[in-house]
């Protein structure tokens, strides 16, 4: 009898014959993800005069099932940047590992926090992520994510930009991914429709606008939930809250929707 560890759990060769290893060989081409299964929905971001506010809910959906309710999709980097990620959760975890490795390398390459500033600010990090996603797209193995990078650039000015699975980049005073691009962006643009409006926006105004948009998304997006994470990035650092709950919810508007309850006309 074969007592070696590699033989545990296998049928005995002297009884059933030698194992046919050709069964493990693949004759077809390599295959990559074509339809993400566990996904996160919208990420919202808006600039204000001293920094950026970014938010995302804590839900990861398994198809249409609200499966994981404690997934943090806002990833802080150093003291100047927060990366918000929507889309495939496993690819988000891969990006998180890349950022952790990059953060460690940058920490060791910077001699002292007192003598030199971090090499990577929000603008640098956005460029890095854009290159990573474009490279994966060029390999026909994309990371199925939509990413917002919020923070401060090398002049300590507010920075907000996005990158998608194709490596396409875009910058604006307000940005949103997923359903938020359809439902939240029109509301955020009422607050800041151009860069010229940003110096007029206070932190309180930006936070209130983002919270209101998170409430609208909870009402309208079936893949969202009422618990979310929100971060405020300023020169003083990152104020990250990861288990906030929507307040003052009201479903009274539903009575005016055709098809709600017994209403058919």
N, C-alpha and C positions, 0 to 999 in steps of 0.2 A: 504494500500500500504506500502511496506517495504522501509523506507527511510534510513535505516542504511547503512553506507559506504560499508560494505561487500556485500550488495545486489545490488549496483549500476551496471548497465549493464547486470544484469541477468534477464532471463525471470521470470515473476511473477508466484509464486507457485500456487496461487489461480486460474490462467488461464491455465497454462501449466503443472501443477503438480510439485511435489518436484524433485529437481535435483538428478540425479543418480550418486552418488560419485564413484561408482564402475568403471565408465569410466576412472577415473584417475589412477586406479591401474594397475601396470605392472605385468604380469604373467611370463615374460621372465627373463633371467639373466641380470645382469648389463653389459652395453656395453661401451667400451672405443674407443678412436680415433684409426682408422686403416689406414687412408689415409689423411694426412694433406692437407688442402685446400689453405690457405694463407701461402706462404713460401718465405724465403730468400735464395739466392744462396751462392756462394763461400765466404769464409773468408781466407785471406792469411796472413802468418807470416814468418818473417826471423830474425835471430839473427845477430847482429854485435858486434864489440868489446866492446862497452859501453852500449848496451841495446838491445831493440827489436823494430822492425817495424811491425805493424799489420794494415790491411785494409779490408774493405768490402763495397760493393756498397749500395745505399740507396733504393733499389727497393724491394717491397714485391709483389709477383705475386699471383693473384687469379686464380689458375689453370694456363692457358697459357696467361691470360690477365695481362698486366703490370698495376696493379690497384693502388698501393700505392707507390708514388715516393719520399717520405720523411720519410722513416723508418730508424732510426739510430740503427745499429746492433752492434756497439762498445760501451760497457758499462764500464766506468772507475770505479775502486774500490780503495778507499783510494788514495794514491799518488804513488803506486808502481805497479799497475796491471790494465790491460785492458782485458775484456772478450769479444771476438768476437763470435757471435752466428749465425749459419745458420740453416735452417729448418723451422719448424712450428713457426709462429709469435706469436700465442697465448701462446704456451709453452715458448717462449722467454720472453714474458711479465711476466709469472709466475716466471721464473728464475730471472728476474730483481727485482721483489718484494722480493724474497728470499735474494738476494744480498743486497738490501736496508735495510731489517730488520737485516741482519747480520752486516752490516756496522754500524748501530745505536747501536747494542749491543756491538760491539767492541769499539766504540767511548766512550761509558759510562763505559766500563770496564777498559779502559786505563786512569789512573789518569791525566797524563799531557803529551803533545807531547814533552816537553823539558826533562822530566825525564825518559820516557820509549818509546820505539819504538812500532809501531803497532804489534799486535799479529799475524795478518794474512798477509803474503806476497804472492807472486804469487804461489809459490809451495804449501803453505798451502791451498790457495783457490782452486787450481786444485784438491787437495785431497778431499776437501769438496764437490765440484761439482761431482767428480767421485762417491762418496758415495751416493749423492742424485740421480743421474741417475741410478746407479745400484739398489738402493732400489726400484725406480719406475719400473724398468724393472722386478724385482723379483715379484712385485705386478701385473704383466701383464698389466700395465698401463704406458707405457714408455713416457718420454718426447721426442718428435720427433725432436731432435736437434743434430747438430754436433758443438762442442764448441772448440775454441782455447783460451788458457789462456796465456797471454804474460805479462812479467814484470821482476822483480828482485826477487831472492831467499833470504834466510837469510844471505848470504854472499855478497849480492849486485851484484851477477853474473847474466848475462842474463838468463832468463828462458822462455821456450816455450814448451807447451805440449797440447795435444788434448784429448778430451773424447767424445764418441758417445752415442747414445741412449741405447746401451747395457751396458754402464759403462766401456767400453774398453778404456784404456789409452795408449798414445804413446807420445814419446818425440823425437825431432829431431831439427837440426839447421834451417830447413825450413819445414813448414807445410802448408797444404791447405785443405779445405773441399769442398764438392760438385764437380762441374765440374772442379774447380781449382786443385783437386787432379790428374786429367788427363792432363790438359792443362798447368797449371802454375808450377806444381812441377818440371817437367823436366827443365824448364827455371831457376827456383830458385836453383836447384841443380848444375847448371853450376857455380853459384856464391859460394855456400857453400855445398859441397857434404859430409862434415864431420865436427865434432866438432873442429878438428885441424885447419880448415880454418877460423873459426869465428874471432880469434884475428887479422886477416889480413883485415877484412871487415870494412870499415868506414860507418858512418851514411849516407853519401851521396850515396855511392854505394848501400846500402840496400834500401833506398827510391827510387832510380832510377829503381832498379830491380822490386820492388813491383808495381810501376806505369806502367812499361812496361807490367807486367803480367795482371794488371787490363785492359789495353788496348786490349790485346789478348783475354781476357775473354769477353769483350764487342763485339769484332768482331765475336766470335765463339759461345758464350752462349746466347741462345734466352731469358733466364730469367735474364739477367743482363742489366745494364744501364750505362751511361757515367758520372753519378754523384756518388761520393763515399766518405767515411770517412776514414781517415788515422790517426794513432796515433804513436808517437815515445816515448818510455818509457826509461828513463835514471835515473841516481842518482839524477839529478836535478828536476825530476818530469815527468809529462805526458804532451806532446804537442799534443793535439787532434784537428784536423780540420775535420768538419763534412759536409762540402758542397763543396768539391773539384770537378773540372771538368777535364775530360781527355783532354790532349793537343796534338796537332800535329797529329790528326787522318788522316788516309789515307786509302781509300778503293780501291786503285789501284790494290792490289793483287787479288781482286774479278774477274777481267777480265780473270785470268788464271784458274779459277775454272770451271770444266766441268758442264754444266747445267746452268751457270749464263747467264742471258739475252737470246740472241738468239744463244749462243754457245751450240752446242749439241754433238760435236765430240772432 
